[in-house]
Structure formats: structure tokens, C-alpha cells
Amino acid sequence: MVDLNRVTRNFLLGEVKNTPSVYSYIQSITETLDSIVPKTQRDTRRLEMAKTNLREVKREFRRINERMQVLEERVQVLEENKGG
């Protein structure tokens, strides 16, 4: 049985076990797509479209991550100004 108090406490304290990152998932999907050998021209086009879409997901995730870092820095500055 799961001890919800312990799980909640660990979550709030940032002691959650490491889970795979989004980058790991993207890398895994990339490797899977690269290992597929299309048998028809239609499959080839569909596979290329999937790869293109995945590249766009990676690019967008990178942008979101950069924006999040900027916002975290702003929050930190605001917290420091508020405390000081």
C-alpha cells in the first residue's frame, strides 16, 4: 500500500525519484523512427512527416524551456527584491 503522506512530503520537498526527461522521450522516439524501414513509398512519406513533426516538437520544447528559464530568473529577482 502506498503511504500518501510520504509521497506528498517527498513531492513537496523535491525528493521525487528521477523520471525520464522529455529529451529522453524525444531521443527514444527519434531512435525508433530511425530504425523503421519503410516498405512502400507511402510509408516513406509518412515516416518523413513523423520525423519532421518530431523536429518541430523538439524545437518548440527548446523554446518553451528557454522561456521558462527566463521567467524563473525573473521570479527569483522579484523574490530577492521583495525580501531585501
Phi and psi in degrees as GROMACS dihedral restraints (atoms count N, CA, C in turn):
[ dihedral_restraints ]
;  ai    aj    ak    al  type     phi  dphi    fc
    3     4     5     6     1   -84.7    20    10
    4     5     6     7     1   131.2    20    10
    6     7     8     9     1   -85.9    20    10
    7     8     9    10     1    99.8    20    10
    9    10    11    12     1   -63.5    20    10
   10    11    12    13     1   -33.3    20    10
   12    13    14    15     1   -62.6    20    10
   13    14    15    16     1   -42.6    20    10
   15    16    17    18     1   -66.7    20    10
   16    17    18    19     1   -43.6    20    10
   18    19    20    21     1   -62.1    20    10
   19    20    21    22     1   -45.4    20    10
   21    22    23    24     1   -63.0    20    10
   22    23    24    25     1   -45.7    20    10
   24    25    26    27     1   -60.9    20    10
   25    26    27    28     1   -45.4    20    10
   27    28    29    30     1   -62.1    20    10
   28    29    30    31     1   -39.7    20    10
   30    31    32    33     1   -63.6    20    10
   31    32    33    34     1   -47.6    20    10
   33    34    35    36     1   -66.1    20    10
   34    35    36    37     1   -30.8    20    10
   36    37    38    39     1   -88.3    20    10
   37    38    39    40     1     0.1    20    10
   39    40    41    42     1    75.9    20    10
   40    41    42    43     1    24.9    20    10
   42    43    44    45     1  -103.6    20    10
   43    44    45    46     1    27.1    20    10
   45    46    47    48     1   -71.0    20    10
   46    47    48    49     1   140.1    20    10
   48    49    50    51     1   -60.8    20    10
   49    50    51    52     1   146.5    20    10
   51    52    53    54     1   -62.5    20    10
   52    53    54    55     1   129.3    20    10
   54    55    56    57     1  -110.0    20    10
   55    56    57    58     1   156.7    20    10
   57    58    59    60     1   -57.8    20    10
   58    59    60    61     1   142.5    20    10
   60    61    62    63     1   -79.8    20    10
   61    62    63    64     1   165.5    20    10
   63    64    65    66     1   -60.2    20    10
   64    65    66    67     1   -36.8    20    10
   66    67    68    69     1   -60.3    20    10
   67    68    69    70     1   -38.2    20    10
   69    70    71    72     1   -64.4    20    10
   70    71    72    73     1   -42.7    20    10
   72    73    74    75     1   -62.9    20    10
   73    74    75    76     1   -44.2    20    10
   75    76    77    78     1   -62.7    20    10
   76    77    78    79     1   -42.6    20    10
   78    79    80    81     1   -61.7    20    10
   79    80    81    82     1   -41.8    20    10
   81    82    83    84     1   -63.6    20    10
   82    83    84    85     1   -43.2    20    10
   84    85    86    87     1   -64.9    20    10
   85    86    87    88     1   -41.2    20    10
   87    88    89    90     1   -59.3    20    10
   88    89    90    91     1   -47.1    20    10
   90    91    92    93     1   -63.1    20    10
   91    92    93    94     1   -38.7    20    10
   93    94    95    96     1   -65.0    20    10
   94    95    96    97     1   -45.9    20    10
   96    97    98    99     1   -63.1    20    10
   97    98    99   100     1   -38.1    20    10
   99   100   101   102     1   -67.4    20    10
  100   101   102   103     1   -24.8    20    10
  102   103   104   105     1   -86.8    20    10
  103   104   105   106     1   -10.8    20    10
  105   106   107   108     1   -78.1    20    10
  106   107   108   109     1   132.7    20    10
  108   109   110   111     1  -108.1    20    10
  109   110   111   112     1   108.4    20    10
  111   112   113   114     1   -69.1    20    10
  112   113   114   115     1   143.7    20    10
  114   115   116   117     1  -100.7    20    10
  115   116   117   118     1   -18.0    20    10
  117   118   119   120     1  -131.3    20    10
  118   119   120   121     1   166.5    20    10
  120   121   122   123     1   -63.0    20    10
  121   122   123   124     1   -37.2    20    10
  123   124   125   126     1   -61.6    20    10
  124   125   126   127     1   -45.2    20    10
  126   127   128   129     1   -61.7    20    10
  127   128   129   130     1   -38.1    20    10
  129   130   131   132     1   -61.6    20    10
  130   131   132   133     1   -45.3    20    10
  132   133   134   135     1   -64.9    20    10
  133   134   135   136     1   -41.8    20    10
  135   136   137   138     1   -64.7    20    10
  136   137   138   139     1   -39.6    20    10
  138   139   140   141     1   -66.2    20    10
  139   140   141   142     1   -42.0    20    10
  141   142   143   144     1   -63.9    20    10
  142   143   144   145     1   -38.2    20    10
  144   145   146   147     1   -64.9    20    10
  145   146   147   148     1   -41.1    20    10
  147   148   149   150     1   -63.3    20    10
  148   149   150   151     1   -41.4    20    10
  150   151   152   153     1   -65.0    20    10
  151   152   153   154     1   -41.4    20    10
  153   154   155   156     1   -62.1    20    10
  154   155   156   157     1   -45.9    20    10
  156   157   158   159     1   -61.3    20    10
  157   158   159   160     1   -40.2    20    10
  159   160   161   162     1   -65.4    20    10
  160   161   162   163     1   -39.2    20    10
  162   163   164   165     1   -60.8    20    10
  163   164   165   166     1   -40.3    20    10
  165   166   167   168     1   -65.7    20    10
  166   167   168   169     1   -39.2    20    10
  168   169   170   171     1   -61.5    20    10
  169   170   171   172     1   -44.9    20    10
  171   172   173   174     1   -60.9    20    10
  172   173   174   175     1   -44.7    20    10
  174   175   176   177     1   -62.9    20    10
  175   176   177   178     1   -45.5    20    10
  177   178   179   180     1   -67.0    20    10
  178   179   180   181     1   -39.5    20    10
  180   181   182   183     1   -63.5    20    10
  181   182   183   184     1   -39.3    20    10
  183   184   185   186     1   -62.5    20    10
  184   185   186   187     1   -42.7    20    10
  186   187   188   189     1   -62.5    20    10
  187   188   189   190     1   -44.9    20    10
  189   190   191   192     1   -62.6    20    10
  190   191   192   193     1   -42.3    20    10
  192   193   194   195     1   -62.9    20    10
  193   194   195   196     1   -42.3    20    10
  195   196   197   198     1   -63.7    20    10
  196   197   198   199     1   -42.7    20    10
  198   199   200   201     1   -63.2    20    10
  199   200   201   202     1   -40.9    20    10
  201   202   203   204     1   -62.5    20    10
  202   203   204   205     1   -39.9    20    10
  204   205   206   207     1   -63.5    20    10
  205   206   207   208     1   -41.7    20    10
  207   208   209   210     1   -61.7    20    10
  208   209   210   211     1   -45.7    20    10
  210   211   212   213     1   -65.6    20    10
  211   212   213   214     1   -38.2    20    10
  213   214   215   216     1   -62.9    20    10
  214   215   216   217     1   -39.9    20    10
  216   217   218   219     1   -64.4    20    10
  217   218   219   220     1   -40.4    20    10
  219   220   221   222     1   -64.2    20    10
  220   221   222   223     1   -42.1    20    10
  222   223   224   225     1   -61.9    20    10
  223   224   225   226     1   -42.6    20    10
  225   226   227   228     1   -61.7    20    10
  226   227   228   229     1   -43.5    20    10
  228   229   230   231     1   -62.9    20    10
  229   230   231   232     1   -43.8    20    10
  231   232   233   234     1   -63.2    20    10
  232   233   234   235     1   -40.4    20    10
  234   235   236   237     1   -65.3    20    10
  235   236   237   238     1   -40.1    20    10
  237   238   239   240     1   -65.7    20    10
  238   239   240   241     1   -40.4    20    10
  240   241   242   243     1   -67.9    20    10
  241   242   243   244     1   -36.2    20    10
  243   244   245   246     1   -68.9    20    10
  244   245   246   247     1   -38.7    20    10
  246   247   248   249     1   -78.1    20    10
  247   248   249   250     1   -23.6    20    10
